[in-house]
Amino acid sequence: MQRKSFGKMACPIARSLERVGEWWSILIIRDALHGFTRFDEFQKSLNIAPNMLTRRLSALVNAGLLERRRYSRRPPRYEYLLTDMGRDFRPVIVAMFAWGNRHFAPEGASVLLIDRKTQRAADPVLVDRRSGRPLNERDFVFAAGPAASERTRRRYTVVSRRDGRAA
């Protein structure tokens, strides 16, 4: 069965899912953020079948999140390094980590994000880079952008009217 492609949809979430929407991909990026670069490191960490890992690494390279670089000629071996785009995925990983700890860890956190200097656990929250304010639902809402189609503009006009905001 052919999977639906989200790559041409105007939604930034759909376009992102086209690149990383498969769970192995997100876990590979997580491990790459932890410093893993080699096939055997990813395989051991994830306990993933070699053929699946090969496909996921290739997809991440093709999507521009990882760079494949040869580190051995005989036998030919490659390492997979995060690109700038791949490193930019870190806040998404941090948000998923915080959400998972908050909602799916009744036994308590098995992994913490800590401040290197103080060794204190962080409590991640998304903030607006310009104002430093938390991106809560009350103060920040989605709106049609300059490249939005007429359909997208209508969708966000309907949502803003329903919520009682001026369109």
N, C-alpha and C positions, 0 to 999 in steps of 0.2 A: 504494500500500500504506500503510495507516494505521500509524503508529508507536505502540508501546505506551506508555501513560502511567504514569509512576512517582509521580505527584503524591499519590496516596492511600495509597501503601505506608507502613508505619510506620518504615521504615529511613531514617535521616537522609541516608545517601549517595544512596539512590534519589531522595529528595525534592530533594536538591541537583542531581542529574543532570537532573531535570525542568526546572530553571531554566537550567542552564549546560552541559548535557551534549553540546551540539553544538559542534564544534571552532571554528567561526567565532565563537561567543559568547565562548569563553575568550580568543581572540585580540583580540576587540573590547575586552573588559575589560582585557586587558594593555595595549592602546594607550591606553585611557582612564586607566589608572594612570600612563601616561607623559605625560598631559596633553592627549591628543587629545580634541576635543569636537565637531568638525564632520564632517558626512557626507563631504565631499571629502577630509578628512584620513584618515579610516578607509579610504575607498576606495583612495586612493593607497598607503597603507601596506600594505594587505592584498591589493591587486589582486583585489578581489572584485567580482562582478557587482552592479550597482546594485539589482536586484530582490531578490537574496539579502541584501544589506546592509540594505535597508529592512525585510525580514522579521525579520532577527536583531535589529536595533535595536528594532523594535516588541516583539519577544518579551522583550528585556531590560528595556524600559520596563514592560511588563505584569507582569513578574516582580518589579519593584521594585528592580532593580539600577542602572538608569539613570533619570534624569529628563529629559524632553524639554522644552526651553525655547526660545521664539521669540526670535531675536536680530535679525530683519529683517522688516519688514512688507511691503515691496515690493522684490523678490518675497519671499513668505513663506519664511523660512529658519529652521532650528532647530539648536540645539546639544544635545548629549547629555552630561549631567553625572552622575558617579557619585553615588549616594545613600550613606547610611551603610552599608546592606547591601552595596552594590557595593564600597565601600572595605574592608569586612570580608573580602572575597574575596582581598585581597592576600596573606595568608599561604599560601593555596592556590597562587597564582601563583608565589610564592617557592619553595615546596616543589617544584612542577613544574619550575621553572627549575633548581634544584639537582640534582634527579634527572636531568633531561635532560643537564646538563653532565657529571654523573658517569658516565652510562651510554651516552649517544648522541652524544658529541663526541670521537671518537678523534683528531681533528686539534687538539683543545684548545678551550677555552672561547672563544666568539665574543662573549659578553656576561658581564659580571661584576656582582655586587652589591657596592658598595664603601661604606665608611664615609665620610661627607661630610667629617668632621674630619681623619681620618688618611689618607684615600685608599687604605687597605688593603682588599683583597678580603675579604669576609665568607665564612664557611663556615656557611650556614644549617642549623639543626637545630630541630625542634619541641621545646618544653619546656613543662612544666606551669607555669602562671602562679602557682599557690600555692607550690610548692616550688622552682621553678627547675630541676628535674631533667629531663634528656632523656627523652622519651617512648619508651623502648626496649621491645622485646617482653618482656624478662625481668621488668621492674618494673611495667609498665602493660598491662592486658588489657581487652578489651571485656566488658561485663556488661549484663544486662537493667536498664533504668531503671524509674523509678516508673510510667511510662505504658505499659510493655511489655505486649503481649498475652500470653496463655498460650503461644501458639506461639513467640513470641520468648523467653520465659522458658525453655521447654524447650530451644530451640536453644542458648542460652548455658549451660544446665546440662550438656547433653551435651558441649559444647566444654570446659568446665572440668573435667569428669570425665576426658575423654580426655587432657587435659594434666596430670592428676594434682593439680589444685587442688581445694580444698574448694568445694562449690557454695554 
